[in-house]
């Protein structure tokens, strides 16, 4: 499992809204990934989808000024874990910048 921790300036409600917007954007952009997001509490969510036919799962936890993302990385994709981490961090930064300018 890969863990990513991101700092952000939002309260939990604002972070949830931003995560929802990002999720909707990527679900529409990549319909074949069959992305699903389910909030299990005010601060915890589960995400699942497909990548190259492999099922991916992640858990999101909102904490004060940070978001913790735990991703279950299938064994065959582990060599690409660093590339995926950089992509996730780039996208998170992009969405946080959008929120800051809104």
Secondary structure per residue as TSV (DSSP state, phi and psi in degrees):
chain	resnum	aa	ss	phi	psi
A	1	X	-	360.0	136.1
A	2	X	E	-104.1	134.2
A	3	X	E	-112.5	132.1
A	4	X	E	-124.4	131.9
A	5	X	E	-121.2	126.4
A	6	X	E	-122.8	130.2
A	7	X	E	-81.2	148.4
A	8	X	-	-152.9	156.9
A	9	X	S	-92.0	8.0
A	10	X	S	-93.8	156.6
A	11	X	-	-79.3	173.0
A	12	X	H	-60.9	-38.5
A	13	X	H	-63.7	-43.7
A	14	X	H	-65.3	-38.6
A	15	X	H	-65.4	-40.5
A	16	X	H	-61.6	-43.3
A	17	X	H	-61.6	-46.0
A	18	X	H	-63.2	-42.8
A	19	X	H	-62.0	-41.3
A	20	X	H	-62.2	-42.7
A	21	X	H	-64.2	-45.4
A	22	X	H	-63.2	-44.4
A	23	X	H	-60.9	-46.3
A	24	X	H	-59.5	-43.5
A	25	X	H	-58.0	-49.8
A	26	X	H	-72.9	-32.3
A	27	X	H	-64.2	-38.7
A	28	X	H	-73.6	-36.9
A	29	X	H	-72.2	-33.1
A	30	X	T	-126.7	69.7
A	31	X	G	-62.6	-27.9
A	32	X	G	-69.7	-16.1
A	33	X	G	-76.6	-15.2
A	34	X	-	48.8	51.0
A	35	X	-	-68.2	139.8
A	36	X	E	-136.0	134.0
A	37	X	E	-124.0	128.4
A	38	X	E	-133.0	119.1
A	39	X	E	-81.4	122.8
A	40	X	S	-95.5	-14.4
A	41	X	S	-159.6	-175.0
A	42	X	S	-66.3	-22.4
A	43	X	S	-122.7	-0.1
A	44	X	E	-127.8	138.0
A	45	X	E	-139.7	156.9
A	46	X	E	-119.7	138.4
A	47	X	E	-126.4	137.9
A	48	X	E	-144.3	159.9
A	49	X	E	-178.6	-176.2
A	50	X	E	-116.8	142.1
A	51	X	E	-138.0	114.4
A	52	X	T	53.7	40.0
A	53	X	T	81.6	-2.3
A	54	X	E	-102.1	138.1
A	55	X	E	-80.8	128.1
A	56	X	E	-113.1	142.7
A	57	X	E	-131.7	146.8
A	58	X	E	-147.1	155.9
A	59	X	E	-124.1	138.5
A	60	X	E	-116.3	132.7
A	61	X	E	-127.2	123.3
A	62	X	E	-90.7	128.0
A	63	X	E	-124.2	172.8
A	64	X	T	-60.0	117.2
A	65	X	T	63.2	16.3
A	66	X	E	-156.0	160.0
A	67	X	E	-126.1	131.9
A	68	X	E	-109.5	123.8
A	69	X	E	-117.5	117.0
A	70	X	E	-106.6	120.4
A	71	X	E	-115.0	127.0
A	72	X	E	-80.1	112.7
A	73	X	-	-99.0	118.2
A	74	X	-	-58.8	147.1
A	75	X	G	-51.7	-43.7
A	76	X	G	-68.0	-17.7
A	77	X	G	-98.4	-4.1
A	78	X	G	-60.1	-31.5
A	79	X	G	-62.3	-20.8
A	80	X	G	-100.7	10.6
A	81	X	H	-60.0	-40.9
A	82	X	H	-65.0	-39.6
A	83	X	H	-63.2	-44.1
A	84	X	H	-63.6	-41.1
A	85	X	H	-62.3	-43.6
A	86	X	H	-63.1	-39.3
A	87	X	H	-65.7	-42.8
A	88	X	H	-62.2	-46.5
A	89	X	H	-62.4	-40.0
A	90	X	H	-63.1	-44.2
A	91	X	H	-68.6	-40.4
A	92	X	H	-60.4	-45.2
A	93	X	H	-60.9	-41.8
A	94	X	H	-61.5	-44.6
A	95	X	H	-69.7	-36.7
A	96	X	H	-66.4	-36.9
A	97	X	H	-65.2	-39.9
A	98	X	H	-60.8	-43.1
A	99	X	H	-64.4	-37.4
A	100	X	H	-68.3	-30.1
A	101	X	H	-92.5	-4.5
A	102	X	-	-84.6	360.0
